[in-house]
Amino acid sequence: MEFKKIGIIGASTMGAGLVQHIANCGYEVVFRARKQSSVDGALKHIEGQYDFMISRGWLEEGKKAENMARIQGSTDLEIMAEADIVIEAASENMETKKELFAELDKICKPGIVLATNTSSLSITEIASVTERQERVVGMHFFNPAPVMKLVEVVPGYNTSDETVEIVKKLSEALQKTPIVINEAPGFVVNRMLIPMINECVGVLAEHIASAEDIDRAMQLGANHPMGPLALADLVGLDVCLSIMEVLHKELGDDKYRPHPLLRKMVRAGKLGQKTGEGFYKYNSK
Ligand code: 3HC
């Protein structure tokens, strides 16, 4: 299958990162956000990222205009009618995703793959609202999307082998390494990573060490590229909490109980980099 135009649903951290990366890989991208301010914000953010890449010598100056010309954003889901594959990166909410997939199934070309970047929800359940369950699959990218090399490819109960091959091929074309895994809450990475972050929140709440020292410990003692609390700020504390909630609910084991401090910080709107404050403060917001 040829991909000329790739559709992305959502324009926040993962959606915008995917649009940025996919355009930089030479594909046309259409993306949809619910509000015009989000469409405009994402375009501005992506342009800023290309400027940053140019300043670091990672992108040739002339490529920025070429990449931006390949990107088209809209608030109208109908824009997905032109796409050769759609990757949904909307909020981590089952009802939202089901509504989107039911609509996409009607709007999109017959037979094209509808992938979801869900970080923990059931692919089978998302696919169940469509008439093309064999064409629905998990395609889980990591943050920052332009940088992280892994894609977890997650077939649902009815996903065809052909669909799995299509998204493996696309992952490779996007310079990523796909691994095919069985559907399970949190898949592979988040099943291990997010409980570790949750445990770090506990270590902080028990005053065992400061946020800086917890992060330093894992960077220097376990060679992590960044500390787990800084990583939580990058991923979003709301995203970490929702993944812990899925693990707790689906696996039924109290070892997955979200730490009350994580819950409290989300309630206070301290979501990390995107709100200007999480475990650390950020100047840009
Ligand atoms: N856009 C495009 N490329 C970028 C970029 C950007 N904004 N920022 C960095 N890069 C690329 C550069 O081209 C560079 O490539 P090169 O080595 O070929 O020149 C490479 O990334 C490294 O750049 P830096 O040297 O500036 O970056 P650092 O060495 O400081 O690493 C990091 C930054 C990659 C973010 C690193 O700290 C890291 O790996 N952190 C951990 C991230 C992680 O664990 N993510 C997973 C989160 S979990 C998740 O996403 C799942 C979800 O479901 C919750």
Residues whose N, C-alpha, C, O or C-beta is under 5 A from the ligand:
A	BS01	3HC	W58 S119 F141 F142 N143 P144 P146 V147 P225 M226 V235
